[in-house]
Amino acid sequence: MKAAELRERTRQELEERLAELQEELFNLRFQMAAHSQLEDPHAIRRARREIARIHTLLREDDRGERALPNAES
């Protein structure tokens, strides 16, 4: 997912996506360690990069550099 698409999400949505990606990355690494062939060998790289993008956006929000949208309830 592109950074521009991630910026449209609320902090809550980003944190949920981050948890999903971390679990996915764990599972991919577990498959690699079990010596099974991954269907998509680039999946680990994509997951790591999206995790980094989300961490960057959350940090920008914490520091006040760029505010994330508020949750509409």
PQR file of N, CA, C, O and H, with PARSE charges and radii, in Angstrom:
ATOM      1  N   MET A   1       0.844  -1.162   0.000 -0.4000 1.5000
ATOM      2  CA  MET A   1       0.000   0.000   0.000 -0.0000 2.0000
ATOM      3  C   MET A   1       0.899   1.237   0.000  0.5500 1.7000
ATOM      4  O   MET A   1       1.914   1.276   0.695 -0.5500 1.4000
ATOM      5  N   LYS A   2       0.529   2.208  -0.757 -0.4000 1.5000
ATOM      6  CA  LYS A   2       1.309   3.432  -0.866 -0.0000 2.0000
ATOM      7  C   LYS A   2       1.142   4.290   0.391  0.5500 1.7000
ATOM      8  O   LYS A   2       0.148   4.176   1.109 -0.5500 1.4000
ATOM      9  H   LYS A   2      -0.296   2.176  -1.322  0.4000 1.0000
ATOM     10  N   ALA A   3       2.129   5.146   0.641 -0.4000 1.5000
ATOM     11  CA  ALA A   3       2.084   6.010   1.820 -0.0000 2.0000
ATOM     12  C   ALA A   3       0.898   6.961   1.750  0.5500 1.7000
ATOM     13  O   ALA A   3       0.287   7.257   2.777 -0.5500 1.4000
ATOM     14  H   ALA A   3       2.936   5.239   0.058  0.4000 1.0000
ATOM     15  N   ALA A   4       0.561   7.446   0.561 -0.4000 1.5000
ATOM     16  CA  ALA A   4      -0.578   8.357   0.415 -0.0000 2.0000
ATOM     17  C   ALA A   4      -1.879   7.678   0.827  0.5500 1.7000
ATOM     18  O   ALA A   4      -2.749   8.307   1.430 -0.5500 1.4000
ATOM     19  H   ALA A   4       1.058   7.206  -0.273  0.4000 1.0000
ATOM     20  N   GLU A   5      -2.010   6.402   0.503 -0.4000 1.5000
ATOM     21  CA  GLU A   5      -3.201   5.653   0.903 -0.0000 2.0000
ATOM     22  C   GLU A   5      -3.225   5.436   2.411  0.5500 1.7000
ATOM     23  O   GLU A   5      -4.288   5.469   3.032 -0.5500 1.4000
ATOM     24  H   GLU A   5      -1.304   5.891   0.013  0.4000 1.0000
ATOM     25  N   LEU A   6      -2.063   5.217   2.993 -0.4000 1.5000
ATOM     26  CA  LEU A   6      -1.990   5.016   4.441 -0.0000 2.0000
ATOM     27  C   LEU A   6      -2.302   6.303   5.196  0.5500 1.7000
ATOM     28  O   LEU A   6      -2.865   6.251   6.290 -0.5500 1.4000
ATOM     29  H   LEU A   6      -1.200   5.190   2.489  0.4000 1.0000
ATOM     30  N   ARG A   7      -1.949   7.449   4.637 -0.4000 1.5000
ATOM     31  CA  ARG A   7      -2.199   8.723   5.306 -0.0000 2.0000
ATOM     32  C   ARG A   7      -3.685   9.035   5.433  0.5500 1.7000
ATOM     33  O   ARG A   7      -4.080   9.846   6.271 -0.5500 1.4000
ATOM     34  H   ARG A   7      -1.492   7.492   3.749  0.4000 1.0000
ATOM     35  N   GLU A   8      -4.502   8.402   4.616 -0.4000 1.5000
ATOM     36  CA  GLU A   8      -5.946   8.617   4.672 -0.0000 2.0000
ATOM     37  C   GLU A   8      -6.592   7.850   5.819  0.5500 1.7000
ATOM     38  O   GLU A   8      -7.749   8.099   6.156 -0.5500 1.4000
ATOM     39  H   GLU A   8      -4.181   7.743   3.936  0.4000 1.0000
ATOM     40  N   ARG A   9      -5.870   6.936   6.410 -0.4000 1.5000
ATOM     41  CA  ARG A   9      -6.407   6.107   7.483 -0.0000 2.0000
ATOM     42  C   ARG A   9      -6.208   6.772   8.841  0.5500 1.7000
ATOM     43  O   ARG A   9      -5.322   7.608   9.022 -0.5500 1.4000
ATOM     44  H   ARG A   9      -4.930   6.734   6.136  0.4000 1.0000
ATOM     45  N   THR A  10      -7.055   6.380   9.787 -0.4000 1.5000
ATOM     46  CA  THR A  10      -6.939   6.907  11.146 -0.0000 2.0000
ATOM     47  C   THR A  10      -5.838   6.161  11.884  0.5500 1.7000
ATOM     48  O   THR A  10      -5.352   5.128  11.422 -0.5500 1.4000
ATOM     49  H   THR A  10      -7.775   5.701   9.640  0.4000 1.0000
ATOM     50  N   ARG A  11      -5.457   6.691  13.020 -0.4000 1.5000
ATOM     51  CA  ARG A  11      -4.413   6.052  13.833 -0.0000 2.0000
ATOM     52  C   ARG A  11      -4.832   4.636  14.234  0.5500 1.7000
ATOM     53  O   ARG A  11      -4.023   3.709  14.207 -0.5500 1.4000
ATOM     54  H   ARG A  11      -5.851   7.530  13.394  0.4000 1.0000
ATOM     55  N   GLN A  12      -6.100   4.482  14.604 -0.4000 1.5000
ATOM     56  CA  GLN A  12      -6.620   3.164  15.004 -0.0000 2.0000
ATOM     57  C   GLN A  12      -6.484   2.165  13.861  0.5500 1.7000
ATOM     58  O   GLN A  12      -6.050   1.034  14.080 -0.5500 1.4000
ATOM     59  H   GLN A  12      -6.758   5.235  14.626  0.4000 1.0000
ATOM     60  N   GLU A  13      -6.846   2.563  12.652 -0.4000 1.5000
ATOM     61  CA  GLU A  13      -6.744   1.670  11.499 -0.0000 2.0000
ATOM     62  C   GLU A  13      -5.294   1.311  11.206  0.5500 1.7000
ATOM     63  O   GLU A  13      -4.993   0.169  10.859 -0.5500 1.4000
ATOM     64  H   GLU A  13      -7.199   3.482  12.474  0.4000 1.0000
ATOM     65  N   LEU A  14      -4.391   2.287  11.346 -0.4000 1.5000
ATOM     66  CA  LEU A  14      -2.975   2.022  11.112 -0.0000 2.0000
ATOM     67  C   LEU A  14      -2.417   1.032  12.132  0.5500 1.7000
ATOM     68  O   LEU A  14      -1.646   0.138  11.782 -0.5500 1.4000
ATOM     69  H   LEU A  14      -4.636   3.214  11.628  0.4000 1.0000
ATOM     70  N   GLU A  15      -2.807   1.196  13.385 -0.4000 1.5000
ATOM     71  CA  GLU A  15      -2.324   0.289  14.421 -0.0000 2.0000
ATOM     72  C   GLU A  15      -2.852  -1.130  14.200  0.5500 1.7000
ATOM     73  O   GLU A  15      -2.139  -2.104  14.444 -0.5500 1.4000
ATOM     74  H   GLU A  15      -3.433   1.922  13.669  0.4000 1.0000
ATOM     75  N   GLU A  16      -4.105  -1.246  13.735 -0.4000 1.5000
ATOM     76  CA  GLU A  16      -4.654  -2.568  13.431 -0.0000 2.0000
ATOM     77  C   GLU A  16      -3.917  -3.192  12.249  0.5500 1.7000
ATOM     78  O   GLU A  16      -3.592  -4.379  12.277 -0.5500 1.4000
ATOM     79  H   GLU A  16      -4.683  -0.455  13.537  0.4000 1.0000
ATOM     80  N   ARG A  17      -3.654  -2.402  11.214 -0.4000 1.5000
ATOM     81  CA  ARG A  17      -2.935  -2.906  10.028 -0.0000 2.0000
ATOM     82  C   ARG A  17      -1.517  -3.314  10.414  0.5500 1.7000
ATOM     83  O   ARG A  17      -0.999  -4.313   9.916 -0.5500 1.4000
ATOM     84  H   ARG A  17      -3.918  -1.438  11.191  0.4000 1.0000
ATOM     85  N   LEU A  18      -0.888  -2.542  11.301 -0.4000 1.5000
ATOM     86  CA  LEU A  18       0.451  -2.864  11.766 -0.0000 2.0000
ATOM     87  C   LEU A  18       0.477  -4.221  12.463  0.5500 1.7000
ATOM     88  O   LEU A  18       1.380  -5.024  12.228 -0.5500 1.4000
ATOM     89  H   LEU A  18      -1.309  -1.730  11.705  0.4000 1.0000
ATOM     90  N   ALA A  19      -0.505  -4.476  13.313 -0.4000 1.5000
ATOM     91  CA  ALA A  19      -0.584  -5.766  14.004 -0.0000 2.0000
ATOM     92  C   ALA A  19      -0.778  -6.904  13.004  0.5500 1.7000
ATOM     93  O   ALA A  19      -0.175  -7.967  13.150 -0.5500 1.4000
ATOM     94  H   ALA A  19      -1.238  -3.824  13.503  0.4000 1.0000
ATOM     95  N   GLU A  20      -1.615  -6.688  11.990 -0.4000 1.5000
ATOM     96  CA  GLU A  20      -1.833  -7.710  10.963 -0.0000 2.0000
ATOM     97  C   GLU A  20      -0.537  -8.005  10.206  0.5500 1.7000
ATOM     98  O   GLU A  20      -0.200  -9.165   9.967 -0.5500 1.4000
ATOM     99  H   GLU A  20      -2.105  -5.824  11.871  0.4000 1.0000
ATOM    100  N   LEU A  21       0.175  -6.960   9.836 -0.4000 1.5000
ATOM    101  CA  LEU A  21       1.409  -7.134   9.079 -0.0000 2.0000
ATOM    102  C   LEU A  21       2.483  -7.826   9.904  0.5500 1.7000
ATOM    103  O   LEU A  21       3.228  -8.654   9.381 -0.5500 1.4000
ATOM    104  H   LEU A  21      -0.099  -6.018  10.029  0.4000 1.0000
ATOM    105  N   GLN A  22       2.568  -7.499  11.175 -0.4000 1.5000
ATOM    106  CA  GLN A  22       3.563  -8.139  12.026 -0.0000 2.0000
ATOM    107  C   GLN A  22       3.270  -9.626  12.174  0.5500 1.7000
ATOM    108  O   GLN A  22       4.189 -10.445  12.207 -0.5500 1.4000
ATOM    109  H   GLN A  22       1.962  -6.826  11.600  0.4000 1.0000
ATOM    110  N   GLU A  23       1.987  -9.975  12.263 -0.4000 1.5000
ATOM    111  CA  GLU A  23       1.618 -11.383  12.343 -0.0000 2.0000
ATOM    112  C   GLU A  23       1.923 -12.083  11.014  0.5500 1.7000
ATOM    113  O   GLU A  23       2.425 -13.207  11.001 -0.5500 1.4000
ATOM    114  H   GLU A  23       1.240  -9.310  12.236  0.4000 1.0000
ATOM    115  N   GLU A  24       1.620 -11.418   9.904 -0.4000 1.5000
ATOM    116  CA  GLU A  24       1.911 -11.978   8.590 -0.0000 2.0000
ATOM    117  C   GLU A  24       3.415 -12.194   8.410  0.5500 1.7000
ATOM    118  O   GLU A  24       3.840 -13.230   7.900 -0.5500 1.4000
ATOM    119  H   GLU A  24       1.212 -10.505   9.914  0.4000 1.0000
ATOM    120  N   LEU A  25       4.211 -11.219   8.827 -0.4000 1.5000
ATOM    121  CA  LEU A  25       5.657 -11.334   8.713 -0.0000 2.0000
ATOM    122  C   LEU A  25       6.177 -12.491   9.560  0.5500 1.7000
ATOM    123  O   LEU A  25       7.053 -13.237   9.121 -0.5500 1.4000
ATOM    124  H   LEU A  25       3.866 -10.377   9.242  0.4000 1.0000
ATOM    125  N   PHE A  26       5.646 -12.642  10.764 -0.4000 1.5000
ATOM    126  CA  PHE A  26       6.032 -13.760  11.616 -0.0000 2.0000
ATOM    127  C   PHE A  26       5.753 -15.091  10.921  0.5500 1.7000
ATOM    128  O   PHE A  26       6.598 -15.987  10.910 -0.5500 1.4000
ATOM    129  H   PHE A  26       4.935 -12.036  11.120  0.4000 1.0000
ATOM    130  N   ASN A  27       4.553 -15.209  10.339 -0.4000 1.5000
ATOM    131  CA  ASN A  27       4.178 -16.446   9.658 -0.0000 2.0000
ATOM    132  C   ASN A  27       5.064 -16.711   8.451  0.5500 1.7000
ATOM    133  O   ASN A  27       5.441 -17.856   8.203 -0.5500 1.4000
ATOM    134  H   ASN A  27       3.867 -14.482  10.347  0.4000 1.0000
ATOM    135  N   LEU A  28       5.400 -15.676   7.701 -0.4000 1.5000
ATOM    136  CA  LEU A  28       6.275 -15.845   6.542 -0.0000 2.0000
ATOM    137  C   LEU A  28       7.673 -16.299   6.971  0.5500 1.7000
ATOM    138  O   LEU A  28       8.270 -17.174   6.343 -0.5500 1.4000
ATOM    139  H   LEU A  28       5.093 -14.745   7.903  0.4000 1.0000
ATOM    140  N   ARG A  29       8.179 -15.705   8.030 -0.4000 1.5000
ATOM    141  CA  ARG A  29       9.500 -16.089   8.525 -0.0000 2.0000
ATOM    142  C   ARG A  29       9.481 -17.513   9.063  0.5500 1.7000
ATOM    143  O   ARG A  29      10.449 -18.258   8.911 -0.5500 1.4000
ATOM    144  H   ARG A  29       7.694 -14.995   8.540  0.4000 1.0000
ATOM    145  N   PHE A  30       8.366 -17.887   9.693 -0.4000 1.5000
ATOM    146  CA  PHE A  30       8.232 -19.248  10.205 -0.0000 2.0000
ATOM    147  C   PHE A  30       8.247 -20.249   9.053  0.5500 1.7000
ATOM    148  O   PHE A  30       8.872 -21.304   9.152 -0.5500 1.4000
ATOM    149  H   PHE A  30       7.579 -17.282   9.816  0.4000 1.0000
ATOM    150  N   GLN A  31       7.561 -19.919   7.965 -0.4000 1.5000
ATOM    151  CA  GLN A  31       7.560 -20.793   6.783 -0.0000 2.0000
ATOM    152  C   GLN A  31       8.971 -20.933   6.219  0.5500 1.7000
ATOM    153  O   GLN A  31       9.380 -22.026   5.827 -0.5500 1.4000
ATOM    154  H   GLN A  31       7.053 -19.061   7.885  0.4000 1.0000
ATOM    155  N   MET A  32       9.707 -19.840   6.179 -0.4000 1.5000
ATOM    156  CA  MET A  32      11.077 -19.886   5.672 -0.0000 2.0000
ATOM    157  C   MET A  32      11.951 -20.764   6.569  0.5500 1.7000
ATOM    158  O   MET A  32      12.774 -21.537   6.078 -0.5500 1.4000
ATOM    159  H   MET A  32       9.375 -18.952   6.498  0.4000 1.0000
ATOM    160  N   ALA A  33      11.767 -20.641   7.880 -0.4000 1.5000
ATOM    161  CA  ALA A  33      12.574 -21.410   8.820 -0.0000 2.0000
ATOM    162  C   ALA A  33      12.246 -22.902   8.737  0.5500 1.7000
ATOM    163  O   ALA A  33      13.096 -23.748   9.013 -0.5500 1.4000
ATOM    164  H   ALA A  33      11.099 -20.013   8.279  0.4000 1.0000
ATOM    165  N   ALA A  34      11.018 -23.213   8.359 -0.4000 1.5000
ATOM    166  CA  ALA A  34      10.598 -24.605   8.241 -0.0000 2.0000
ATOM    167  C   ALA A  34      11.013 -25.186   6.895  0.5500 1.7000
ATOM    168  O   ALA A  34      10.654 -26.314   6.556 -0.5500 1.4000
ATOM    169  H   ALA A  34      10.327 -22.525   8.135  0.4000 1.0000
ATOM    170  N   HIS A  35      11.763 -24.417   6.143 -0.4000 1.5000
ATOM    171  CA  HIS A  35      12.290 -24.842   4.854 -0.0000 2.0000
ATOM    172  C   HIS A  35      11.214 -25.164   3.828  0.5500 1.7000
ATOM    173  O   HIS A  35      11.412 -25.983   2.931 -0.5500 1.4000
ATOM    174  H   HIS A  35      12.055 -23.501   6.418  0.4000 1.0000
ATOM    175  N   SER A  36      10.079 -24.509   3.978 -0.4000 1.5000
ATOM    176  CA  SER A  36       9.061 -24.696   2.944 -0.0000 2.0000
ATOM    177  C   SER A  36       9.183 -23.550   1.944  0.5500 1.7000
ATOM    178  O   SER A  36       9.636 -22.458   2.288 -0.5500 1.4000
ATOM    179  H   SER A  36       9.918 -23.843   4.707  0.4000 1.0000
ATOM    180  N   GLN A  37       8.785 -23.804   0.741 -0.4000 1.5000
ATOM    181  CA  GLN A  37       8.899 -22.812  -0.316 -0.0000 2.0000
ATOM    182  C   GLN A  37       7.767 -21.801  -0.192  0.5500 1.7000
ATOM    183  O   GLN A  37       6.602 -22.183  -0.084 -0.5500 1.4000
ATOM    184  H   GLN A  37       8.417 -24.691   0.462  0.4000 1.0000
ATOM    185  N   LEU A  38       8.097 -20.532  -0.206 -0.4000 1.5000
ATOM    186  CA  LEU A  38       7.087 -19.490  -0.165 -0.0000 2.0000
ATOM    187  C   LEU A  38       6.459 -19.351  -1.545  0.5500 1.7000
ATOM    188  O   LEU A  38       7.142 -19.451  -2.565 -0.5500 1.4000
ATOM    189  H   LEU A  38       9.043 -20.221  -0.293  0.4000 1.0000
ATOM    190  N   GLU A  39       5.143 -19.119  -1.563 -0.4000 1.5000
ATOM    191  CA  GLU A  39       4.463 -18.900  -2.829 -0.0000 2.0000
ATOM    192  C   GLU A  39       4.947 -17.609  -3.477  0.5500 1.7000
ATOM    193  O   GLU A  39       5.157 -17.539  -4.688 -0.5500 1.4000
ATOM    194  H   GLU A  39       4.589 -19.038  -0.735  0.4000 1.0000
ATOM    195  N   ASP A  40       5.119 -16.590  -2.641 -0.4000 1.5000
ATOM    196  CA  ASP A  40       5.570 -15.290  -3.133 -0.0000 2.0000
ATOM    197  C   ASP A  40       6.839 -14.906  -2.364  0.5500 1.7000
ATOM    198  O   ASP A  40       6.750 -14.452  -1.224 -0.5500 1.4000
ATOM    199  H   ASP A  40       4.948 -16.647  -1.657  0.4000 1.0000
ATOM    200  N   PRO A  41       8.003 -15.080  -2.967 -0.5600 1.5000
ATOM    201  CA  PRO A  41       9.246 -14.806  -2.248  0.2800 2.0000
ATOM    202  C   PRO A  41       9.442 -13.333  -1.878  0.5500 1.7000
ATOM    203  O   PRO A  41      10.262 -13.017  -1.016 -0.5500 1.4000
ATOM    204  N   HIS A  42       8.701 -12.440  -2.519 -0.4000 1.5000
ATOM    205  CA  HIS A  42       8.852 -11.015  -2.227 -0.0000 2.0000
ATOM    206  C   HIS A  42       7.898 -10.538  -1.126  0.5500 1.7000
ATOM    207  O   HIS A  42       7.912  -9.361  -0.765 -0.5500 1.4000
ATOM    208  H   HIS A  42       8.035 -12.697  -3.219  0.4000 1.0000
ATOM    209  N   ALA A  43       7.085 -11.427  -0.603 -0.4000 1.5000
ATOM    210  CA  ALA A  43       6.093 -11.054   0.403 -0.0000 2.0000
ATOM    211  C   ALA A  43       6.754 -10.526   1.677  0.5500 1.7000
ATOM    212  O   ALA A  43       6.240  -9.597   2.299 -0.5500 1.4000
ATOM    213  H   ALA A  43       7.073 -12.382  -0.897  0.4000 1.0000
ATOM    214  N   ILE A  44       7.878 -11.106   2.064 -0.4000 1.5000
ATOM    215  CA  ILE A  44       8.571 -10.649   3.274 -0.0000 2.0000
ATOM    216  C   ILE A  44       9.033  -9.206   3.092  0.5500 1.7000
ATOM    217  O   ILE A  44       8.858  -8.378   3.986 -0.5500 1.4000
ATOM    218  H   ILE A  44       8.295 -11.861   1.558  0.4000 1.0000
ATOM    219  N   ARG A  45       9.610  -8.913   1.962 -0.4000 1.5000
ATOM    220  CA  ARG A  45      10.102  -7.560   1.703 -0.0000 2.0000
ATOM    221  C   ARG A  45       8.953  -6.545   1.694  0.5500 1.7000
ATOM    222  O   ARG A  45       9.072  -5.460   2.264 -0.5500 1.4000
ATOM    223  H   ARG A  45       9.752  -9.586   1.236  0.4000 1.0000
ATOM    224  N   ARG A  46       7.841  -6.906   1.044 -0.4000 1.5000
ATOM    225  CA  ARG A  46       6.694  -5.996   0.997 -0.0000 2.0000
ATOM    226  C   ARG A  46       6.137  -5.741   2.393  0.5500 1.7000
ATOM    227  O   ARG A  46       5.795  -4.607   2.728 -0.5500 1.4000
ATOM    228  H   ARG A  46       7.744  -7.788   0.582  0.4000 1.0000
ATOM    229  N   ALA A  47       6.045  -6.790   3.207 -0.4000 1.5000
ATOM    230  CA  ALA A  47       5.523  -6.642   4.566 -0.0000 2.0000
ATOM    231  C   ALA A  47       6.435  -5.742   5.396  0.5500 1.7000
ATOM    232  O   ALA A  47       5.959  -4.869   6.122 -0.5500 1.4000
ATOM    233  H   ALA A  47       6.323  -7.712   2.935  0.4000 1.0000
ATOM    234  N   ARG A  48       7.748  -5.956   5.287 -0.4000 1.5000
ATOM    235  CA  ARG A  48       8.694  -5.142   6.049 -0.0000 2.0000
ATOM    236  C   ARG A  48       8.601  -3.669   5.651  0.5500 1.7000
ATOM    237  O   ARG A  48       8.656  -2.785   6.507 -0.5500 1.4000
ATOM    238  H   ARG A  48       8.135  -6.665   4.698  0.4000 1.0000
ATOM    239  N   ARG A  49       8.463  -3.413   4.372 -0.4000 1.5000
ATOM    240  CA  ARG A  49       8.387  -2.026   3.907 -0.0000 2.0000
ATOM    241  C   ARG A  49       7.094  -1.345   4.350  0.5500 1.7000
ATOM    242  O   ARG A  49       7.103  -0.174   4.730 -0.5500 1.4000
ATOM    243  H   ARG A  49       8.418  -4.130   3.677  0.4000 1.0000
ATOM    244  N   GLU A  50       5.991  -2.076   4.302 -0.4000 1.5000
ATOM    245  CA  GLU A  50       4.738  -1.467   4.744 -0.0000 2.0000
ATOM    246  C   GLU A  50       4.757  -1.214   6.252  0.5500 1.7000
ATOM    247  O   GLU A  50       4.216  -0.213   6.721 -0.5500 1.4000
ATOM    248  H   GLU A  50       5.983  -3.027   3.994  0.4000 1.0000
ATOM    249  N   ILE A  51       5.375  -2.115   7.008 -0.4000 1.5000
ATOM    250  CA  ILE A  51       5.533  -1.897   8.447 -0.0000 2.0000
ATOM    251  C   ILE A  51       6.339  -0.619   8.689  0.5500 1.7000
ATOM    252  O   ILE A  51       5.987   0.185   9.553 -0.5500 1.4000
ATOM    253  H   ILE A  51       5.814  -2.929   6.627  0.4000 1.0000
ATOM    254  N   ALA A  52       7.405  -0.436   7.938 -0.4000 1.5000
ATOM    255  CA  ALA A  52       8.229   0.767   8.085 -0.0000 2.0000
ATOM    256  C   ALA A  52       7.441   2.018   7.735  0.5500 1.7000
ATOM    257  O   ALA A  52       7.576   3.041   8.406 -0.5500 1.4000
ATOM    258  H   ALA A  52       7.690  -1.090   7.237  0.4000 1.0000
ATOM    259  N   ARG A  53       6.615   1.953   6.688 -0.4000 1.5000
ATOM    260  CA  ARG A  53       5.793   3.112   6.311 -0.0000 2.0000
ATOM    261  C   ARG A  53       4.830   3.479   7.430  0.5500 1.7000
ATOM    262  O   ARG A  53       4.659   4.656   7.748 -0.5500 1.4000
ATOM    263  H   ARG A  53       6.505   1.123   6.142  0.4000 1.0000
ATOM    264  N   ILE A  54       4.204   2.476   8.024 -0.4000 1.5000
ATOM    265  CA  ILE A  54       3.247   2.735   9.096 -0.0000 2.0000
ATOM    266  C   ILE A  54       3.962   3.307  10.310  0.5500 1.7000
ATOM    267  O   ILE A  54       3.464   4.248  10.929 -0.5500 1.4000
ATOM    268  H   ILE A  54       4.342   1.520   7.766  0.4000 1.0000
ATOM    269  N   HIS A  55       5.114   2.764  10.662 -0.4000 1.5000
ATOM    270  CA  HIS A  55       5.886   3.306  11.785 -0.0000 2.0000
ATOM    271  C   HIS A  55       6.252   4.766  11.524  0.5500 1.7000
ATOM    272  O   HIS A  55       6.202   5.587  12.439 -0.5500 1.4000
ATOM    273  H   HIS A  55       5.519   2.000  10.159  0.4000 1.0000
ATOM    274  N   THR A  56       6.613   5.091  10.306 -0.4000 1.5000
ATOM    275  CA  THR A  56       6.965   6.462   9.956 -0.0000 2.0000
ATOM    276  C   THR A  56       5.768   7.391  10.143  0.5500 1.7000
ATOM    277  O   THR A  56       5.906   8.467  10.725 -0.5500 1.4000
ATOM    278  H   THR A  56       6.655   4.424   9.563  0.4000 1.0000
ATOM    279  N   LEU A  57       4.597   6.986   9.656 -0.4000 1.5000
ATOM    280  CA  LEU A  57       3.409   7.822   9.784 -0.0000 2.0000
ATOM    281  C   LEU A  57       3.010   8.012  11.241  0.5500 1.7000
ATOM    282  O   LEU A  57       2.630   9.110  11.648 -0.5500 1.4000
ATOM    283  H   LEU A  57       4.485   6.112   9.184  0.4000 1.0000
ATOM    284  N   LEU A  58       3.096   6.940  12.027 -0.4000 1.5000
ATOM    285  CA  LEU A  58       2.757   7.056  13.450 -0.0000 2.0000
ATOM    286  C   LEU A  58       3.736   7.988  14.165  0.5500 1.7000
ATOM    287  O   LEU A  58       3.339   8.766  15.032 -0.5500 1.4000
ATOM    288  H   LEU A  58       3.404   6.048  11.697  0.4000 1.0000
ATOM    289  N   ARG A  59       4.999   7.906  13.801 -0.4000 1.5000
ATOM    290  CA  ARG A  59       6.001   8.782  14.418 -0.0000 2.0000
ATOM    291  C   ARG A  59       5.779  10.236  14.016  0.5500 1.7000
ATOM    292  O   ARG A  59       5.906  11.134  14.848 -0.5500 1.4000
ATOM    293  H   ARG A  59       5.321   7.273  13.097  0.4000 1.0000
ATOM    294  N   GLU A  60       5.449  10.477  12.750 -0.4000 1.5000
ATOM    295  CA  GLU A  60       5.152  11.840  12.304 -0.0000 2.0000
ATOM    296  C   GLU A  60       3.977  12.404  13.090  0.5500 1.7000
ATOM    297  O   GLU A  60       3.988  13.572  13.480 -0.5500 1.4000
ATOM    298  H   GLU A  60       5.345   9.747  12.074  0.4000 1.0000
ATOM    299  N   ASP A  61       2.960  11.574  13.322 -0.4000 1.5000
ATOM    300  CA  ASP A  61       1.787  12.011  14.074 -0.0000 2.0000
ATOM    301  C   ASP A  61       2.161  12.318  15.520  0.5500 1.7000
ATOM    302  O   ASP A  61       1.706  13.317  16.079 -0.5500 1.4000
ATOM    303  H   ASP A  61       2.951  10.625  13.006  0.4000 1.0000
ATOM    304  N   ASP A  62       2.982  11.470  16.128 -0.4000 1.5000
ATOM    305  CA  ASP A  62       3.415  11.684  17.518 -0.0000 2.0000
ATOM    306  C   ASP A  62       4.186  12.986  17.669  0.5500 1.7000
ATOM    307  O   ASP A  62       4.009  13.714  18.646 -0.5500 1.4000
ATOM    308  H   ASP A  62       3.351  10.658  15.675  0.4000 1.0000
ATOM    309  N   ARG A  63       5.035  13.271  16.702 -0.4000 1.5000
ATOM    310  CA  ARG A  63       5.882  14.458  16.782 -0.0000 2.0000
ATOM    311  C   ARG A  63       5.164  15.716  16.313  0.5500 1.7000
ATOM    312  O   ARG A  63       5.691  16.818  16.461 -0.5500 1.4000
ATOM    313  H   ARG A  63       5.178  12.680  15.908  0.4000 1.0000
ATOM    314  N   GLY A  64       3.969  15.568  15.751 -0.4000 1.5000
ATOM    315  CA  GLY A  64       3.205  16.718  15.293 -0.0000 2.0000
ATOM    316  C   GLY A  64       3.629  17.232  13.931  0.5500 1.7000
ATOM    317  O   GLY A  64       3.238  18.330  13.536 -0.5500 1.4000
ATOM    318  H   GLY A  64       3.541  14.673  15.630  0.4000 1.0000
ATOM    319  N   GLU A  65       4.418  16.461  13.212 -0.4000 1.5000
ATOM    320  CA  GLU A  65       4.875  16.896  11.895 -0.0000 2.0000
ATOM    321  C   GLU A  65       3.755  16.799  10.868  0.5500 1.7000
ATOM    322  O   GLU A  65       3.630  17.663  10.000 -0.5500 1.4000
ATOM    323  H   GLU A  65       4.736  15.569  13.534  0.4000 1.0000
ATOM    324  N   ARG A  66       2.956  15.770  10.963 -0.4000 1.5000
ATOM    325  CA  ARG A  66       1.840  15.577  10.040 -0.0000 2.0000
ATOM    326  C   ARG A  66       0.757  14.837  10.796  0.5500 1.7000
ATOM    327  O   ARG A  66       0.975  13.722  11.270 -0.5500 1.4000
ATOM    328  H   ARG A  66       3.058  15.068  11.668  0.4000 1.0000
ATOM    329  N   ALA A  67      -0.400  15.447  10.912 -0.4000 1.5000
ATOM    330  CA  ALA A  67      -1.473  14.852  11.684 -0.0000 2.0000
ATOM    331  C   ALA A  67      -2.245  13.836  10.857  0.5500 1.7000
ATOM    332  O   ALA A  67      -2.491  14.036   9.667 -0.5500 1.4000
ATOM    333  H   ALA A  67      -0.576  16.353  10.527  0.4000 1.0000
ATOM    334  N   LEU A  68      -2.619  12.749  11.507 -0.4000 1.5000
ATOM    335  CA  LEU A  68      -3.451  11.736  10.863 -0.0000 2.0000
ATOM    336  C   LEU A  68      -4.907  12.158  11.007  0.5500 1.7000
ATOM    337  O   LEU A  68      -5.237  12.904  11.929 -0.5500 1.4000
ATOM    338  H   LEU A  68      -2.420  12.587  12.473  0.4000 1.0000
ATOM    339  N   PRO A  69      -5.787  11.699  10.119 -0.5600 1.5000
ATOM    340  CA  PRO A  69      -7.205  12.044  10.236  0.2800 2.0000
ATOM    341  C   PRO A  69      -7.791  11.473  11.527  0.5500 1.7000
ATOM    342  O   PRO A  69      -7.365  10.424  12.011 -0.5500 1.4000
ATOM    343  N   ASN A  70      -8.779  12.189  12.071 -0.4000 1.5000
ATOM    344  CA  ASN A  70      -9.443  11.724  13.276 -0.0000 2.0000
ATOM    345  C   ASN A  70     -10.500  10.704  12.925  0.5500 1.7000
ATOM    346  O   ASN A  70     -11.051  10.718  11.824 -0.5500 1.4000
ATOM    347  H   ASN A  70      -9.125  13.041  11.678  0.4000 1.0000
ATOM    348  N   ALA A  71     -10.779   9.824  13.856 -0.4000 1.5000
ATOM    349  CA  ALA A  71     -11.829   8.824  13.662 -0.0000 2.0000
ATOM    350  C   ALA A  71     -13.176   9.524  13.686  0.5500 1.7000
ATOM    351  O   ALA A  71     -13.454  10.338  14.567 -0.5500 1.4000
ATOM    352  H   ALA A  71     -10.331   9.812  14.750  0.4000 1.0000
ATOM    353  N   GLU A  72     -14.004   9.199  12.712 -0.4000 1.5000
ATOM    354  CA  GLU A  72     -15.339   9.805  12.647 -0.0000 2.0000
ATOM    355  C   GLU A  72     -16.319   8.861  13.308  0.5500 1.7000
ATOM    356  O   GLU A  72     -16.635   7.802  12.767 -0.5500 1.4000
ATOM    357  H   GLU A  72     -13.778   8.538  11.997  0.4000 1.0000
ATOM    358  N   SER A  73     -16.804   9.249  14.488 -0.4000 1.5000
ATOM    359  CA  SER A  73     -17.759   8.385  15.207 -0.0000 2.0000
ATOM    360  C   SER A  73     -19.027   9.112  15.452  0.5500 1.7000
ATOM    361  O   SER A  73     -19.953   8.556  16.043 -0.5500 1.4000
ATOM    362  H   SER A  73     -16.547  10.110  14.928  0.4000 1.0000
TER
END
